[in-house]
Amino acid sequence: MYRMVLPHLLLIAGLLLSGCQFGLSGLYKDGFPGTATWTVLPVLNFSQKEGVNVDVERMITVLLPSVGVENPQLFHGASTQTHSRVADAARLRSGEDWAHVQGAGLAIGGEVQQWQVNSSGHGEVALSLHVNDGLSGKTLWSISGSSTGLPGENNHEIARRLILDLLQSLPVQKRQ
């Protein structure tokens, strides 16, 4: 009996999760246009490792075209030498203001929650991503995930794979 029930429960759970991610309404009910003006916002860093948020921003910018976003623009605002949460929040606010002034249709950003190597030598990365309306700042889509690598594997490689996995669920209208 469990063999028959489990696949149905997994299917229902999958549909519920996809409904949360793809439950777009109004203008974006068919997904986000890949040809829109996309801005990559500063990423907040809540991990103990300094500076990884800038690396994650660059990875997002490079990986977005693989999911149908044609010309993402990375915000190049003033970066401070001190990477405190207050400085990161100020940099994010500058990025949001810049996206608004530029008339960005969509802005993608996120947070680094974890970036470490555990006691057994496995890299661990946890991230969240979100897409905002560039003018209003309203969050239109968000997702979170985490990944653990092999012993000795570089956290940047783990993060790149995780970002790509998260972006795969981004509902983007691709050009035919």
C-alpha positions in Angstrom: 0.0 0.0 0.0 2.8 2.4 0.9 4.4 1.9 -2.6 1.2 3.2 -4.2 0.5 6.0 -1.8 4.0 7.5 -1.6 4.2 8.4 -5.4 0.9 10.1 -5.1 1.9 12.1 -2.0 5.1 13.1 -3.7 3.2 14.3 -6.8 0.8 16.3 -4.7 3.7 17.8 -2.7 5.4 18.7 -6.0 2.3 20.3 -7.4 1.9 22.4 -4.2 5.5 23.5 -4.2 5.4 24.4 -7.9 2.1 26.3 -7.3 4.0 28.4 -4.8 6.8 29.1 -7.2 4.8 29.6 -10.3 1.7 31.2 -8.8 2.2 34.4 -10.7 -0.7 36.6 -11.4 -1.5 39.6 -13.6 1.2 40.8 -15.9 3.6 37.8 -15.2 1.1 35.0 -15.2 3.0 33.4 -18.1 6.4 34.0 -16.5 8.9 36.8 -16.5 10.0 38.1 -19.9 13.6 37.2 -20.6 14.0 40.3 -22.7 13.0 42.7 -19.9 15.5 44.9 -18.3 16.9 42.8 -15.5 19.1 44.1 -12.7 21.2 42.0 -10.4 20.9 43.6 -7.0 23.5 43.5 -4.2 23.2 40.2 -2.2 23.0 40.3 1.6 25.6 38.2 3.4 24.5 36.6 6.7 27.3 34.0 6.7 30.5 34.3 8.7 32.6 34.4 5.5 33.2 38.0 4.3 32.9 39.0 0.7 31.1 36.0 -0.7 28.0 38.1 -1.5 29.9 39.9 -4.3 30.9 36.5 -5.7 27.3 35.3 -5.6 26.2 38.5 -7.4 28.6 37.7 -10.2 27.6 34.1 -10.4 23.9 35.1 -10.7 24.8 37.5 -13.5 26.7 34.9 -15.4 24.1 32.1 -14.9 20.9 34.1 -15.7 21.3 33.8 -19.5 21.3 30.0 -19.2 17.7 30.2 -18.0 16.5 32.7 -20.6 17.3 36.1 -19.1 19.0 37.8 -22.1 21.0 40.8 -20.7 21.2 41.0 -17.0 22.9 44.1 -15.6 25.0 43.8 -12.5 24.7 46.8 -10.1 28.2 48.3 -9.7 27.5 50.7 -6.9 30.0 51.8 -4.4 31.5 48.9 -2.5 32.8 49.5 1.0 35.9 48.0 2.4 34.0 46.9 5.5 31.5 44.2 4.8 29.2 44.7 7.8 25.5 43.9 7.6 24.8 47.7 7.8 27.1 48.4 4.8 25.6 45.5 2.9 22.1 46.8 3.6 23.1 50.3 2.5 24.6 48.9 -0.7 21.3 47.0 -1.3 19.3 50.2 -0.9 21.6 51.9 -3.4 21.1 49.1 -5.9 17.3 49.2 -5.5 17.3 53.0 -6.0 19.6 52.6 -9.1 17.2 49.9 -10.5 14.3 52.2 -10.0 16.0 55.2 -11.7 17.1 52.9 -14.6 13.6 51.8 -15.1 14.5 48.2 -14.5 11.6 45.9 -15.2 12.8 43.2 -12.9 15.5 43.0 -10.2 17.0 39.8 -8.8 18.8 39.6 -5.5 19.2 37.3 -2.5 20.9 36.4 0.7 23.8 34.1 1.7 22.7 32.4 4.9 25.5 29.9 5.1 29.0 29.5 3.6 31.2 27.2 5.6 33.2 24.0 5.8 31.8 21.6 8.4 33.9 19.5 10.8 34.1 16.6 8.3 35.5 18.8 5.5 32.3 19.2 3.5 31.5 22.6 2.1 28.0 23.9 3.0 26.2 26.7 1.2 22.7 28.0 1.8 21.2 30.8 -0.3 17.9 32.4 -1.2 17.0 34.3 -4.3 14.1 36.7 -5.0 12.8 38.7 -8.0 11.3 42.1 -7.4 9.4 44.5 -9.5 12.1 47.0 -10.4 9.8 50.0 -9.9 7.7 49.1 -6.9 10.1 46.8 -5.1 7.3 44.2 -4.6 8.6 40.6 -4.4 7.2 38.6 -7.3 9.1 35.3 -6.8 11.5 33.8 -4.2 13.2 30.5 -3.5 15.7 29.1 -1.0 18.0 26.1 -1.0 21.2 24.6 0.4 23.8 22.2 -0.8 26.7 20.2 0.7 29.7 19.3 -1.4 32.2 16.6 -1.3 35.1 16.7 1.2 37.6 19.4 0.0 35.3 20.7 -2.7 35.4 24.5 -3.2 32.4 26.4 -1.8 32.3 28.6 -4.9 31.6 25.5 -7.1 29.0 24.3 -4.6 27.4 27.8 -4.8 27.5 27.9 -8.6 25.6 24.6 -8.8 23.1 25.6 -6.2 22.4 29.0 -7.9 21.9 27.2 -11.2 19.5 24.7 -9.6 17.5 27.6 -7.9 17.4 29.6 -11.2 16.1 26.5 -13.1 12.7 27.1 -11.3 12.6 30.8 -12.3 9.6 31.1 -14.6 11.1 32.9 -17.6 9.5 33.3 -21.0 12.2 32.2 -23.4 12.4 33.6 -27.0 11.2 31.2 -29.6 
